[in-house]
Amino acid sequence: MALKPETRDKLKGVSTATLATALYKRGFRSQFVQCVQPLSPLKESVVGEAFTLRYMPAREDLNMLEVFRDGTHPQRKAVEECPPGAVMVMDSRKDPRAASAGGILVSRLMARGVAGVVTDGGFRDAAEIASLGFPAFHQRPSAPTNLTLHQAIDINVPIGCGDAPVFPGDVVVGDNDGVIVLPAHLADELAAEAVEMTAYEDFVTEEVRKGRPILGLYPATEERSLSDFAAWRKLKGR
């Protein structure tokens, strides 16, 4: 199920917090990737379909530096096969003691038109990656090569990333709060609902900053709140 351009545009304008609430209404509690943050602040949400890479614990005899000479090495292959517009998501078992990737590979993803990259481990060359202006999320900087602890084993298979289930083609949304994963079949309706929620939350924020109490306003349990919102929306073109 391909991500519609209009859905992508809607998701770029909403927060992971709003999407988390929309998911919670549907019974989803574990879609937020735990313990990751952007390497540099984002101006808008990054959105793309998940393309996954799975690491397992490294076995020393299979993870010598020479493995990178093999063009079919899963990490290198994933970097060259991740589609433009997708978000590469790495399962590093929440272990940042060795890097999931570094500046060269992330730069290659950027050059190929990939929308962003996420790991529940760490990146090496973190300052370099932060300077790229490319959406990248990790736990913390980590200098050791991935071969030290991680063996790249599978591409584009279901994974866990920061305790969140990620299936290939799921829709990944990342902002300055972190990363959330939307089941692909729900992306359109979640995007539409989140746009509506965002409009109301923006209205509420303005009212609260003017000194209005939240009771009856958030949530909207008074008719006045809904009529005031309708008038605000008309005025703002929202």
C-alpha positions as CSV (number, residue, x, y, z in Angstrom):
1,M,0.0,0.0,0.0
2,A,1.9,3.0,-1.3
3,L,1.9,6.2,0.8
4,K,-0.2,8.8,-0.9
5,P,1.4,12.2,-1.6
6,E,-1.5,14.0,0.1
7,T,-1.1,11.8,3.2
8,R,2.6,12.4,3.3
9,D,1.9,16.2,3.2
10,K,-0.6,16.0,6.0
11,L,1.7,14.0,8.2
12,K,4.5,16.5,7.8
13,G,2.4,19.1,9.5
14,V,1.4,17.1,12.6
15,S,3.3,16.0,15.7
16,T,4.2,12.6,16.9
17,A,2.3,13.4,20.1
18,T,-0.9,14.0,18.2
19,L,-0.4,10.8,16.3
20,A,0.3,8.9,19.5
21,T,-3.1,10.0,20.8
22,A,-4.9,9.0,17.6
23,L,-3.2,5.6,17.8
24,Y,-4.2,5.2,21.4
25,K,-7.8,5.7,20.5
26,R,-7.5,2.7,18.3
27,G,-5.8,0.6,20.9
28,F,-2.2,1.0,19.8
29,R,0.1,1.7,22.8
30,S,3.6,0.6,21.6
31,Q,4.2,2.5,18.3
32,F,6.5,5.2,19.6
33,V,10.2,4.3,19.3
34,Q,11.7,4.5,22.7
35,C,14.9,6.3,23.6
36,V,15.7,7.9,20.3
37,Q,16.1,11.6,19.4
38,P,17.1,13.6,16.4
39,L,20.8,14.5,16.0
40,S,19.8,18.1,15.0
41,P,16.5,20.0,15.4
42,L,13.9,19.4,12.6
43,K,11.9,22.2,11.0
44,E,9.1,19.8,10.0
45,S,8.2,16.2,10.6
46,V,10.0,13.6,8.4
47,V,7.7,11.1,6.8
48,G,8.4,8.0,4.8
49,E,7.7,4.3,4.4
50,A,9.8,2.0,6.5
51,F,12.7,0.1,4.9
52,T,14.3,-2.0,7.6
53,L,17.7,-3.5,8.5
54,R,18.0,-6.0,11.3
55,Y,21.2,-6.6,13.3
56,M,21.8,-9.6,15.5
57,P,24.6,-10.0,18.1
58,A,27.9,-10.2,16.2
59,R,29.9,-13.5,16.1
60,E,33.5,-12.6,15.9
61,D,34.6,-15.0,13.2
62,L,31.9,-13.6,10.9
63,N,32.5,-9.9,11.5
64,M,36.1,-9.1,10.4
65,L,36.6,-5.8,8.5
66,E,37.0,-7.8,5.3
67,V,33.2,-8.5,5.2
68,F,32.7,-4.9,3.9
69,R,34.5,-5.9,0.7
70,D,31.5,-8.1,-0.1
71,G,28.9,-6.1,-2.2
72,T,26.1,-8.3,-0.7
73,H,26.9,-7.3,2.9
74,P,23.4,-6.6,4.3
75,Q,24.3,-3.2,5.8
76,R,26.0,-1.9,2.6
77,K,23.2,-3.5,0.4
78,A,20.5,-1.8,2.5
79,V,22.1,1.6,2.0
80,E,22.1,1.1,-1.8
81,E,18.5,-0.4,-1.9
82,C,16.6,1.8,0.5
83,P,14.1,3.6,-1.9
84,P,14.0,7.4,-2.3
85,G,11.4,8.9,0.0
86,A,11.6,6.0,2.5
87,V,12.9,6.0,6.0
88,M,15.6,3.4,6.8
89,V,14.9,1.9,10.2
90,M,17.6,-0.2,12.0
91,D,17.0,-2.7,14.7
92,S,20.2,-2.6,16.8
93,R,18.6,-4.2,19.8
94,K,18.6,-0.9,21.7
95,D,22.4,-1.3,22.1
96,P,24.4,1.9,21.4
97,R,27.8,0.5,22.5
98,A,28.7,0.1,18.8
99,A,27.6,2.3,15.9
100,S,24.7,1.2,13.6
101,A,26.3,3.4,10.8
102,G,28.4,6.5,10.3
103,G,28.7,9.7,8.4
104,I,29.6,8.1,5.0
105,L,26.6,5.8,4.9
106,V,24.2,8.4,6.2
107,S,25.5,10.8,3.6
108,R,25.0,8.2,0.9
109,L,21.3,7.7,2.1
110,M,20.9,11.5,1.9
111,A,22.4,11.6,-1.7
112,R,20.1,8.9,-2.8
113,G,17.0,10.8,-1.7
114,V,16.1,8.7,1.3
115,A,13.8,10.7,3.7
116,G,15.6,9.8,6.9
117,V,17.2,7.2,9.1
118,V,16.4,5.8,12.5
119,T,18.3,3.4,14.8
120,D,17.6,2.4,18.4
121,G,21.4,2.2,18.8
122,G,24.0,4.9,18.0
123,F,25.7,6.6,15.1
124,R,29.4,7.3,14.8
125,D,30.5,10.6,13.3
126,A,27.5,12.1,15.1
127,A,28.6,15.7,14.8
128,E,29.1,15.2,11.0
129,I,25.7,13.7,10.6
130,A,24.1,16.5,12.7
131,S,25.6,19.0,10.3
132,L,24.0,17.4,7.2
133,G,20.5,18.8,7.8
134,F,19.3,15.2,7.2
135,P,16.7,13.7,9.6
136,A,18.6,11.1,11.6
137,F,17.6,9.6,15.0
138,H,19.6,7.6,17.5
139,Q,20.2,7.0,21.2
140,R,23.6,8.6,21.5
141,P,27.0,8.9,19.7
142,S,29.0,5.7,19.5
143,A,32.5,5.5,17.9
144,P,33.1,1.7,17.6
145,T,32.3,0.1,14.2
146,N,29.1,-1.8,14.0
147,L,31.1,-5.0,13.5
148,T,32.2,-4.9,17.1
149,L,28.8,-5.9,18.4
150,H,26.2,-5.9,15.5
151,Q,26.0,-8.4,12.7
152,A,23.7,-7.1,9.8
153,I,21.6,-10.1,9.0
154,D,18.2,-9.2,7.3
155,I,16.9,-6.5,5.0
156,N,13.3,-5.3,4.8
157,V,11.8,-7.8,7.3
158,P,9.6,-7.1,10.3
159,I,11.8,-5.7,13.2
160,G,11.6,-4.1,16.6
161,C,13.1,-0.7,16.9
162,G,13.1,0.9,20.4
163,D,10.4,-1.6,21.4
164,A,8.1,-0.5,18.6
165,P,7.1,-3.1,16.0
166,V,8.0,-2.0,12.5
167,F,6.8,-3.8,9.3
168,P,8.2,-2.9,5.9
169,G,6.0,-0.3,4.4
170,D,4.7,1.1,7.7
171,V,4.7,4.8,7.8
172,V,7.4,6.4,9.9
173,V,6.9,9.9,11.3
174,G,9.7,11.7,13.2
175,D,9.9,15.1,14.8
176,N,11.8,16.8,17.7
177,D,10.0,14.5,20.2
178,G,11.1,11.3,18.5
179,V,9.7,8.7,16.0
180,I,6.3,7.0,15.8
181,V,5.4,4.1,13.4
182,L,1.9,4.0,11.8
183,P,0.5,0.8,10.5
184,A,0.4,1.2,6.7
185,H,-3.3,0.4,6.4
186,L,-4.2,3.2,8.9
187,A,-2.0,6.0,7.6
188,D,-4.6,7.8,5.6
189,E,-7.2,8.0,8.3
190,L,-4.6,8.8,11.0
191,A,-3.3,11.7,8.9
192,A,-6.8,13.1,8.4
193,E,-7.7,12.8,12.0
194,A,-4.3,14.3,13.2
195,V,-4.9,17.4,11.0
196,E,-8.2,17.9,12.6
197,M,-6.8,17.4,16.1
198,T,-3.9,19.8,15.4
199,A,-6.3,22.5,14.3
200,Y,-8.2,22.2,17.6
201,E,-5.1,22.0,19.7
202,D,-3.8,25.2,18.1
203,F,-7.0,26.9,18.9
204,V,-6.9,25.6,22.5
205,T,-3.3,26.8,22.9
206,E,-4.2,30.3,21.8
207,E,-7.1,30.3,24.3
208,V,-5.1,29.0,27.2
209,R,-2.4,31.6,26.6
210,K,-5.1,34.2,26.8
211,G,-6.0,32.9,30.3
212,R,-9.0,30.6,29.5
213,P,-9.4,27.6,31.8
214,I,-9.1,24.2,30.2
215,L,-12.3,22.7,31.8
216,G,-14.9,22.4,29.0
217,L,-12.2,23.4,26.5
218,Y,-9.8,20.5,26.5
219,P,-11.5,18.2,25.8
220,A,-14.4,20.1,24.3
221,T,-17.2,19.2,26.6
222,E,-19.0,22.6,26.3
223,E,-20.9,23.8,23.2
224,R,-19.2,27.2,23.6
225,S,-15.8,25.6,22.9
226,L,-17.0,24.1,19.6
227,S,-18.7,27.3,18.4
228,D,-15.7,29.3,19.4
229,F,-13.5,26.8,17.5
230,A,-15.7,27.1,14.4
231,A,-15.4,30.9,14.4
232,W,-11.6,30.7,15.0
233,R,-11.2,28.2,12.2
234,K,-13.1,30.4,9.8
235,L,-11.0,33.4,10.8
236,K,-7.7,31.5,10.4
237,G,-8.6,29.6,7.2
238,R,-8.0,26.3,9.0
